[in-house]
Amino acid sequence: MKEKEFARRRRHFMELVGSGGIVVLPAAPERVRSRDTLFQYRPDSDFFYLTGFPEPEAVAVLIPGRAEGEFLLFCRERNPERELWDGARCGPEAAVATYGCDDAFPIGDIDEILPRLLEQSERVYYPMGVATEFDQRLLGWINALNVKRQSGHAPSEIVALGHLLHEMRLFKSGAETGALQKAAQIAVAAHRRAMRACRPGLMEYELEAEYLHEFKRHGVDCSYLPIVAGGANACVLHYRDNNAPLADGDLVLVDAGCEYEMYASDITRTFPVNGRFSAAQRDLYEIVLAANAAATAKVVAGNHWNDPHEAAIKEVTRGLKEVGLLKGRLPALLKGAAYREFFMHRTGHWLGMDVHDVGDYKVAEQWRLLEPGMALTIEPGIYISASSRVPKHWRGIGIRIEDDVVVRREAPRVLTAGLPAAVEDVEALMAAA
């Protein structure tokens, strides 16, 4: 992502904040995995969205009231000894040249500089709860300024930063859509690789390794922990053990995506371990596929958020009735939400820097309208547990088909269109291995 993209975001956000406001946004802290071992560092999405700065121990400050707006950054100083162990640091001087700061300071100077900036502001826009240790420092500075309030210099309000910023993040620019498309392309390649590699006798984690190989081959990481669920394991919606053998005659459900330049893909495909769907598997799969298509067709500007879900549940309910798993008249089944025994989640979620991305689904208690630039997933499913009271040939089947979609004024843009979903196409891809 180019610096001009981050600069554009900062300008727009400072316009929303307005004169008298100040934005204080700390970087995410590093997290301990165990004892002295850390998790791989990932920047906080809000912080990175406005700065592009990838290091911990940093604080961004935006001041809209100064000229066209000022961007200040507090970050770690260069330290040859620490860099020998942990890798290069940017340092304040390079931050100005590389990340478009108007000025940058050592993080150790923040206690001296930031309170003076707060003192000149009426409102502080801040993400309370993201960096809890910094929360206390900020409140300490503001409380100290309030003691001096008789001089008239102290912020009178702390405003939740996400209220404005998350609405901004909901609408993707061309550059953001390009990053989402790249993340989808890499994940599509990983799913195709795994379909070709799948065979009875593999362990779920061996199939997972095909995805990890493809992701690392492109220099990216998972956007969430993959789900590789063979047979009845697919009926556990957040199954992550990935440690069971893949049996001949079973389906395997794989929910796996990657993150490219901080933007996520989120894809699910369900395919037969031996490369051929049984009759019962095919019947249920075709229902989910029809639901996916019906929901995707509703991802058009002017429809509301719930339209894709309503289209999906109608197809799922109709299909389950046709195969005999639901009995009764279609209107009554829909009104009674009979489908929820077998399809218990919603049909999608926002997609972006976070795999379950930010943004309101309702405005004034009403489902919001879809608008160009919004990105979301479409993921209907059917899950029939091994203990379900249905004929035996249906039990232990879990199916989900998930695609990544961007809203346009005309037909939706399906970022994952390169990954087969039709029965014949899936079987042909697996047969070509």
N, C-alpha and C positions, 0 to 999 in steps of 0.2 A: 504494500500500500504506500503510495507516494505521500510526501510531507504535505503537499498542497491539499490532499484529501482531509488530513487531520486539521490543517489550518482552516479549511472551509467549515468543518464541524465546530471548531472553537468559536469562529465568528458568529455562526448562527446561534449557538448556545448562549453566547454572551448577549446577543440581541434579545433572547427570550428572558434572560435573567434581569437585564435592565440596569439602569443607573442606580447606585446605592447598594447593589448586591455584590457579594464576593463569593467565589466558588473555591472551596477547599476540598481537595480530593486526594486522599492518601493511596499509595500503592498497596496491594495485598502483601501481607507479611509472608515470609517463608514458613513452611509447615514442617514440623518434625514427624518423620515416619516412624522411627524408633531410636531412642537414645540420641546418638550424635549423627544420625543419618536423616537427611531431608528428602521430602518428596521433590520430584522435578518441579521447578518453579514455573508457574503460569501467572501472568499479570491479571489483575482484576479487570473484567471486561469494560466497566465504565471508565476506569482510569486509562486503559489502553485506547479506548475509543476516541478520547479527546487528546491524547498525547502521543501515542505510538511508542512510548518509552517502555522498554522491556525489563527494567531492573527493579528489585525490591528496595526498601528503605528510601522511598522517594515520596514527595508530596507536590502535587500540582496546584497552583493558585491562579485563578482567572479573575481579572478585575475589569468589568465592562465599562466603568465610568471613565477610564483613562483613554483618551483619543479614540481609536478604533477597538480598544480593548487590549489588555496586557496579559501575557502568559508568562508566569514565573514558575521556576522549577527548583525544588530543593532535592539534592541527590547526593550519593556517596562521592567522596573525593577519590582521586586515584590513590592507590596504595600498592606499591610494588610487591610487598611481602604477601599481602592477601591475594593479590592477583596471581602470584606464583602458585598458590594452592587452588584458587577458585575460578580463575579466568579474568579476562580484562574487564575493567569498569569504564564507563563513559567519562565521568567527571564533569563538573560544572562547565568548564570552558568548551569542551566538545559538544555538550548538550545544546548550547546556543547555536552552534554551527550546524548540528545534525538534526535537531528536533524542532527548530523554529522558535525556541524560547526568546522572549525579549530580554530576559536575564535569568541566570541560574546561580544558586548559592549552595555551599556545603550543607548537608542535612544537619550538621552540628550547630549551625547558626540559626535554626528555625525558631528557637525560643526567644531570640533577640529580635528577629525581623517580623515574623508573622503576627504577633500581638499588635505591633504598630499598624499593620495593614488592617487588622480586624477593627481597630479603634476608629478607622476612617470609614467604616461601613455600617449600613443600617440593617442588612440581612445577610446571614451566612447560609449558603447552600452547601449541604454536607450529607454524605451517605452514612448516617448513624448506624452502627452495628456491623459495618464491613471490616473495619480495623479497630477492634474494641480497645486496644491499648491507646491508640491515638485519640479515640473518643474522649477519654479522660483528660488527656492533655488539652484538647480543644476546649472542653468545658471548664477546665481550670483557668485557661487564659480569659475566657468570656466572663467567668465569675470574678476574676480579678479586675477586669475592666468595669464590671457593674459596681464594684466597691467605689470606683471613681466616677460613678454615674452623675454626680452633681455637676461635673464639668461638661456633661452632655455628650461624652464620647464613649459609646459602647453599642454593639449590635443589639437590636431589640427583638430579634427573631432568628431562630434556626429553622430553615426550610428544608424539607426532604428533597434531596437532589434528584432522586429518581423520578419524581412526578413529571418534571420537564424532560429530563434526559432520556428516559425510557420511551416516551412518546416519539422522540427524535430517532432513536435507534430502531423503532418499528418500521420505518420507511427506509428501504435500502437504496443507495445510490448505484450508479452503473458500476463503480469500482467494487462495491460490496457484493453486488449480484455476480460479478465476475469471480470473486473469491469463493462465493457459495458454489458456483458452477464448477470451479476447479476442485473443490472438496468433494463434490458429487462425482466428478469424473474419476478421481482416484478411488473412491469407495466403490463405484461401479466396477472398476477393474478388479478390485479385491473380491467382490462377490462373484464375478465371472470366474476368477481363478479358483475360488473355493468350490464352486459348482463342478468345475472340471476335475477337481482333486477328490471329490467326495466318493466314498465307497463303503460298503458294510465292513465293520470291524475297526474302523478308525475310532479314536476317542474324540469326544467333543473338543477337547483342548488341541488336538492335532489339527482339526479343521479350523479352529480359531487361529492357529499359527499361520495358516495361509493368508489370513487377513492382515495379521501383524507384519508378515514379510512384505506384502504389497505396500502397506502404509510406510514402513521404514525405507523401502526402495525409493519412495518419492520424498523422503525426508519429513514425513508428517507423523503425528501421533493420533491415537483414538480420541474421538470427541466425547466418549463415555465408555464405560466398561462394556465390552461386547456380550451379547446373549447368544450362546450356541446351544440350542435346546432340542435334543432328539426325542422323538416319540412323545410320551405324556409329559415330559419336562416342559414342552412348549405351552402347556396349560398353566404354568406358573409365570405370570406376566413379567416379573422382574427376575427370572432365573439367571443366576450368574455363576453357579458352581462349575459348569462346563467340564465335568469330569466323568461323564458316563459314556459307555460304548454306543456307537451308532449301529442300530440293528437293521438287518435286511428287512424290507417291507415297511419300515417307519418313514415318516417325514422328519426333516430337521428344519427348525425355524432359526434363522440367524438375523439378529438385529445388530448391525455394526456400521459405524461411520467414522470419519476422520475429521481433523481440523486443519485447514489450510489458511495461513495468515490470520489465525484467530477466528476463522469462520467455519461453522460446523456443517457436516452432512449427517443425515440420519436416515438409514435405509434398512428395510426388512424384506427378506425374501424367504419363502418356505418351499422346499424342494424335496423330492424323494431320495432317500439315501442310496438306493440302487439305480436311480435314474429313470424309474417308471412309476407313474401314479397308479394306485389301485383305483377301482371304480368308485368306492366310497370316498377316498381321498380327493379324487378328481371332482366329484359332485360338490363337495364342500368348498374346494379350492375355487371352482368356477363361481360360486356365490360371492366369495370374498373379492375375486377379481372384478365381478360386475359392480360390487359396491365401491371398489376403488375407482373404477371408471366413472360411475355416476357422481361420486363425490368430487372428483377432479374436475369434471365438467362444470361444477358450480363455483369453482374458484375463479370468479370473474368480477371485476370492479362493478360495484352497485349491488351485488348480493350481500347478505349479511353473514357474519361469522358462522352462524349455526346452519346455514343452508347446506354445506357439504355433509355435515353430520346427519341431517334429516334425510338427505338423499341416500346415504350409506345405510342407515337403519331400515329404510324402506326396502332396499334391495336385499339386505340380510334377512329381514322378516319374511319377505316374499319367498326367498330361496329356501329358508328353513321350513316354511309351510309346504312347499312343493315336494321336498324330500321326506316329509312326514315327521320332522322333529318338533314342529309346532302345529297345533290343530286349532281350527277356528276360522272365523272370517278375518280377512286382512285388516280392515279398519279397527276391529276390536283388538286384535293382536298388537297393532301399533299403539292404540290408545292405552293399552295396559302394559306397554313396554315389555312384552313377553320375550323379546330378543335378549334382554339383559342376563338371562341365565347363561347365554352362550357368547354374548358380546357386551362386556361389562365396562369398557372404557370409551372415551370420546374418540373421534375420528382424526384428531390432529392437534397440533400446537404450533405456536410461532417458532420460527427458526432463524438463527443469526449467529452472533458471537457466542451465545450460549445455546446449547442444543435445545433446551426448553427456554426460548428467548423471552425477553422482557416485552411488556406491552399489555395494555388492558384488552380484555375480550368483550367487555361491556362498557358502554358510555351511558350515564344516567339510567342505569339498570336495564338498558336495552342492548341486545347484541349489536356490536358495531358493524358498520358497513365495510366491506373489503375495498381497498384502494390500491392503485398501482404502486408497486414497489414493496408491498408486504410479502413476506416469505413464510411459508408454513409447510407442515407435513400433512399427508393424507395416509391414514393407516387403519383401515377397518380390519376386523379379525373375527374368527370363530374359534372358540375353545371348548372342547368337550372332555372333561376330566375322566380319568379311568374309573372313577366311582360314580359317574353320572348314571341316572336311571333311564338309559336309552338302549336300543338294540346294540349288541356287542360290537358290531362292525364299525360303529361310530366312535366308540370310546377311545380315549387317549390320543385324539387328534387335535392339534393346535395349529392354526394357520393365521398369519398376518402378512399383508402386502403393503409396504410403506414406500412412498415416494416423496421427493422434495419439490415444491411447487412455488413459483413466483406469480403474484397477481398481475394481470395486465388488463387493459380495457377490452380486448377481444378474448381469444382463446388463452388459457393459462400456459405459462412456460414451465414444462416439466423438466427439471434439471437432471433427473435420473432416468430419462427416457431411453438411454442406451443400455439399460439392464433388462433382459427378457423377463416377462411376467406371464405371458400366455403359456398354457400347458404344453403345446407343441414346441414352442420356442425353448422352454426350459429343458424339455426332454432332448431336443436336438443339440443344445449346448452341452449337456452332460454326456451325450452319446459320442460327441466329437473329441472327448478327452483322450 
